[in-house]
Amino acid sequence: MKLWIALFFVTLAVGASAQSCTCKTMKWAVCEPSPCRCTVMVDEDVKQPLTCDKMIPKCFLMKAEMYRAKLNLSTRTLGGKPAETAIVDNDGIYDPDCEQDGTFKAKQCNNTEECWCVNSAGVRRTDKGDKNQMCDKLVETFWVRLELKHKETAKPVDEKKLKVAMADAIHKRYDNFNKDLVQDVTYDPEAQLIFVDVKKSKGERKSDLTRMAYYMEKDVKALPLFQDQAKFEPMVDGQKLEIANILVYYVDEEAPTFTMKGLTGGVIAVIVVVVLAVVAGLLVVFFARRRQQQMYAKAEPREMEAM
Ligand SMILES: *[C@@H]1O[C@H](CO)[C@@H](O)[C@H](O)[C@H]1NC(C)=O
């Protein structure tokens, strides 16, 4: 009888531990119990082992996503600058090369002959080149600006409470993310836009802003990457904020090196307008000078006559 009871409890315990062997931070992971090991498919016959008590590095996530997209399992959609050098991810998804620890390799080629350099968020920061493209190191993104558009709310959003509320929501949802890094929160009530500046000091390598930003991007644009599919809805003054869209700007420790070729139409238009204005200004100065010179020329003979 005692044996049976003992067996019963052992079975229960095994059952419970088997159940708890899931990957909280990655819903596509497959786990095997005793000992609990989770992996995610990143290519045909390639299983990436995961550490599920933390958020998964973005590079692994993108690889998994690219592989799923290839199998038609899931796709991802694309959604004011915090600094002159801020960049957004216009390229969308590619199949990245990751280091052992899940950081991006500085040079990425997307399995093609065309290569480029990325920052620690895996976002392209140079023009695309050929296979001989040089990327001497991975440049760290030390500042991300999250531009969050929220849906209509019943009562106005209290701007003063927004900063603490956003820092709390991010801390709770994304692996106890360090609240101190949520440095600035500004609000545009008319546009229903919240700007969240998440910034670490240059040279700091402990906190990973890009992982948090990527999980949030997925929370808003697609579905949560977490096992738990609860939505990301920050509470501000007792009111839940539903987020409709997100845009992420990345500021790197070193400015990106796009050339004219890589400039977007908007930037080129601005440059053209500025150049035209300068030329117009120079012309005005030139003609004004000429008129003045002509007046002197006219005035001089009269002085001569007087003499
Ligand atoms: C990477 O390659 C895939 C197809 O293999 C393509 O759909 C995607 O646009 C490429 N991404 C970039 C950034 O070049």
PDBQT file of the ligand as one rigid body, heavy atoms in Angstrom, charges set to zero:
ROOT
HETATM    1  C1  LIG A 401      16.686  37.689 -47.869  1.00  0.00    +0.000 C 
HETATM    2  O1  LIG A 401      16.365  36.639 -48.739  1.00  0.00    +0.000 OA
HETATM    3  C2  LIG A 401      14.990  36.359 -48.851  1.00  0.00    +0.000 C 
HETATM    4  C3  LIG A 401      14.804  35.192 -49.789  1.00  0.00    +0.000 C 
HETATM    5  O2  LIG A 401      15.765  34.231 -49.592  1.00  0.00    +0.000 OA
HETATM    6  C4  LIG A 401      14.242  37.564 -49.352  1.00  0.00    +0.000 C 
HETATM    7  O3  LIG A 401      12.862  37.296 -49.392  1.00  0.00    +0.000 OA
HETATM    8  C5  LIG A 401      14.508  38.746 -48.447  1.00  0.00    +0.000 C 
HETATM    9  O4  LIG A 401      13.918  39.901 -48.984  1.00  0.00    +0.000 OA
HETATM   10  C6  LIG A 401      16.013  38.977 -48.296  1.00  0.00    +0.000 C 
HETATM   11  N1  LIG A 401      16.213  40.053 -47.348  1.00  0.00    +0.000 N 
HETATM   12  C7  LIG A 401      17.118  41.020 -47.512  1.00  0.00    +0.000 C 
HETATM   13  C8  LIG A 401      17.183  42.048 -46.464  1.00  0.00    +0.000 C 
HETATM   14  O5  LIG A 401      17.863  41.072 -48.469  1.00  0.00    +0.000 OA
ENDROOT
TORSDOF 0
